[in-house]
Amino acid sequence: MKINKRNMHLILRLLLVTINISLFAINGTALAVVSAASKEIAVTFDDLPNRSLFETDKNNPTKQLTARHHKILRALKKYKITAVGFVNEKGLYNNCDGNKAEQNKPSQYNPDPARVAILQVWLDAGHELGNHTYSHLTLNRVDLDEYVADIIKGQRVFAPLMHKYGKTPRYFRHPFLHTGRSIFIHAALEKFLAQHGYIIAPPTIDTDDWMFNMVYSKAKQVGDHKKTQQLKNEYIKFTANKFDFYEAASQQMFGRSIKHIWLLHAIDIDADCLDELLQLVKDRGYKFITVAEALQDPVYKLKDTYTGPTGVAWLFHWDYSDKKIVDWKKEPIPSGEVREIAMMDKDQ
Ligand SMILES: [Zn+2]
């Protein structure tokens, strides 16, 4: 083509369009990266290995439990997530109570190797374990001495296991999210935890999975597929509503999306829904990060003076301790049978 003045003009216009498209693409990508990076979440599971509420295989409950954990780990692998699992070592014993019984006949009360193996597969998969006390005590009801003794007792099996992987336990989570009824207890516990190499890993997103699980695992046990499906749908929808609420609260309190820590449990409903739950969160624009990365967010350094009786996620703690600007009455709560049964078994 002969390049005359008219053609040159056309070429210049085309070049400009191309440059604009390129700039738009760069900006578009940059915006997408920024927006993806601005929503980050770490995933945690409490109550490992977790005793089944309603076993479907009475003859071999540990086999059922192991399968549940493998299912959780498969979903985590699919989304390339490195999670933290918080352990209650009491659940490693088949005879339920490793407390009094083991004092009399310790040899008969060794942990079930198959349950210890569950912790091992978490570590094999690159995840980390944390301390959730030995017997899932509530700090709102026992004194601090008993509570910290339970923390020490709760690391006898999993800490040496972690050492084999070159890791040391570093995260603690309060059972029931009960943090004690005074700021003096908060401070004393934090001092104890620091002396023993632990820091608190506070969840900012709590999707009330255990409430749904009370009804779900019972329906699953009796093979009520219609009901389990309905509960799964309800739970996933509820999770989305909870994310809506916490995202709005984060914006209201901090003007941005904080680095969240999500509390889940090693329970049936999470194992069965995890793939969909993680996809839902990914579709909302979240990037999955580790707890260590989440804790880099300065919000985790904020003061926490909440001493109320209810176990609640930390956005509430921080709001309560500061401006009290979020309308927490609007926080979604499960309805109907899920709520009723969960309320009856609140401290189970
Ligand atoms: Zn727990």
Residues whose N, C-alpha, C, O or C-beta is under 5 A from the ligand:
A	BS01	ZN	D46 D47 P175 F176
